[in-house]
Amino acid sequence: EGSEARAALEGRGLTPREAAAVDARHQRRHGHPLGTAEVAEALAALDLLSLLPGQALQLLRTARIADLPAACARALERPRRWCSYKKALCDCAALPPPSEPAPPPRLLSLDWELKP
């Protein structure tokens, strides 16, 4: 079952080494190999986000496969889902704007010359 799950991940663009790493990480956390049904559910949830291929690959490499469907469901509720700074699903766009504008910076600049 683990090899079928790895094959599904490789079909999405992960290298065999990356797919094996995702499977090993899942097995360490949960005590069983990555299941085909878990991968299929995560990939289906990922497809709903309509991310660019590189963004989807980054999520598959870094996110927990078991948590990915819930994270994708939360991301569908936000206006902006992908954070290019964090390279992950993010809620930084959901933060409210500051109520007061920031005070202007306090900077004094002097330009002077000394002549001999």
Secondary structure, DSSP 4 states (H G I P E B T S, - for coil): -HHHHHHHHHHTT--HHHHHHHHHHHHHHHSSPPPHHHHHHHHHHHHHTT--HHHHHHHHHHS-TTTHHHHHHHHHTSS--EETTTTEE--GGGSPPPSSPPPPP-----------
